[in-house]
Amino acid sequence: MNGYLSLVLHAHLPYVRHPEYKEFLEEDWLYEAITETYIPLLEMFENLTRDNIPWNMTITMSGTLVNMMNDGLLRERYVRHINKLIEFCENEVERLSPYPDMLNVARHNLWFNTRAKRVFEEKYGRDLVGAFRKFQDQGNLEIIPVTATHGFLPVMKDYPEAVNAQVFMAKKDYIKNFGREPKGIWLAECAYYPGQDKFLEKHGIRYFLVDAHGIMHSDPRPVYGIYSPVYTKNYVAAFARDLESSEQVWSSESGYPGDGLYREFHKDAGYELDYELVKPYLHSDGVRRNIGVKYHAITDKKGTYKAVYNPEAAAARAKEHAYNFVFNRSKQIEYLASKMKYRKPIVVSPYDAELYGHWWYEGPIFLEWVFRATAESDFSTITPYKYLEQYPTNQIVDVSMSSWGANGYYDVWIDGSNDYAYRHLHKAAQKMIELANGREPYNELEYRALNQAARELLMAQTSCWEFIMFTGTMVGYAHKKISDHVHRLFKIYEDFKNGRIDEGWLNEIESRDNIFPEIEYRMYRTDWL
């Protein structure tokens, strides 16, 4: 056995929950991810376990995602969402019965969505967090948290209390949901700044992940490059993303997901079919949008003609690509092993979880065959912590500031499109730290208000809002989320200054922004550092 492959999927969505509306467009992000990514992954775990295929994988589950998965309102709305999709697919099977190729896709779409409902309601009783926890307890899956609300830590470095709170709350919420202490953590956007590791060490975090240049540009240069972890001076291990394996999947030009047989993401029934057919399945505003039902293959990335999708042919191609991926990893690991003395190499391949299923529909099929092919190969899959258990002695370096994303040095999240937000986020952090250090609550109402202020700051700090501004999608919603959360924190601050908490208003925002039921505002105290 020559070495190891460590697959890491980053599962995260921003906290979007709007009980004040009967339906809300951005909540669909969660419903789509459940149907297209999280349930197919769970089914993949079930298949591998049933067939006694050896497998190890790491998945990050952010606090925002976990709290949405646990929310009763969102669970109920998901069931309503999937029931509408199933009804639509049933109608489509009937409508397309004279057209064999289209009927084949329609039946597949009906099966896919019916399976999602069955797995969600019957197999797991609407408890997806418990479903993932089962596979961690089984020993195959390693779940790690993310900075609490996917907060981008480098922009908080002047407010160490805020950095500490993102790590503290991530750990506290993880223990509540998974019944154990986390071994590692995913730093939002893989963003690292020197000295950040002291907060991880304080909370018992053993490792984190960075992009390749975070380790390659470290001082001193690591002996084993990116194919072995290094320690920071606080003895927290850093694992680096492997560029070669990532490129095979991520690349828009040569990556597997662009193959012509795979399902075309951008041709959705919500836009393609006659309006009267889809109108009952749109939101109440009647505006066309993706509904998740698709009929065409990519065919030619540069052409306008799209052939009818063939699920069976696409699944076969996913198997071919999986064996190709494993063959390439085998040759890569064989070469690395020949150059590395005293230890076996580890190739760390992290991806956004939603690539598998949502963006690349056949992605979960590909992953399952990767594990099946690996079982026949000369390397094994492993999680970062299991690798550390095998090789606890590692080189100590100063890990370089870095992130993933365009250019690799925070550019996406500190850009002319979004940098205005930080003066407001910094002021909000200052006010939260002042509140936390300045008082003990006199009664339960004040304690609730202080905890709610902490929630509002955490939710405003979600790095997705800046990313959305950078990409130019749903920009108005991102602006509003930061503005709403910051202004709610400011109002709580002023209420304390004025000596009167607005209990009716507090009840209202607690019902909306209800993340982290066990939050503790004191995590912003300076003496908690």
Secondary structure, 3 states (H helix, E strand, C coil): CCCEEEEEEEECCCCCCCCCCCCCHHHHHHHHHHHHHHHHHHHHHHHHHHCCCCCCEEEEECHHHHHHHHCHHHHHHHHHHHHHHHHHHHHHHHHCCCCHHHHHHHHHHHHHHHHHHHHHHHHCCCCHHHHHHHHHHHCCEEEECECCCCECHHHHCCCHHHHHHHHHHHHHHHHHHHCCCCCEEECHHHCECCCCHHHHHHCCCCEEEECHHHHHCCECCCCCCCCCCEECCCCCEEEECCHHHHHHHHCCCCCHHHCCCCECCCCEHHHHCCHHHHHHHCCCCCCCCCCCCECEECCCCCCCCCCECCHHHHHHHHHHHHHHHHHHHHHHHHHHHHHCCCCCCEEEEEEEHHHECCCECCHHHHHHHHHHHHCCCCCEECCHHHHHHHCCCCCECECCCECCCHHHCCCCCCCCCCCCHHHHHHHHHHHHHHHHHHCCCCCHHHHHHHHHHHHHHHHHCECHHHHHHHHCCCHHHHHHHHHHHHHHHHHHHHHHHHCCCCHHHHHHHHHHCCCCCCCCHHHHCHHHC
